[in-house]
Amino acid sequence: MTEKFERPPATRQQFVLRFQSEGQRDALKARSQANLRTMNAEILFLIEAGIKATDGARTDEPNQS
């Protein structure tokens, strides 16, 4: 018996991600496998973690260290 996959709802937004190097994709793939997540889930996890880490911080100005 084959599984029938449904198309995602039209309300889900898609975003094309372009890696700057093949190494970045490989690193993401390894990280996602280590964390037992899909690459998409790993990307979303990292985005959410970054947002939480910078919550309240201004990110529109260059670092003034």
ABEGO torsion letter per residue (X at the ends): XBBBBBBBBAABBBBBBBBABAAAAAAAAAAAAAAGBBAAAAAAAAAAAAAAAABGBBAABBBBX
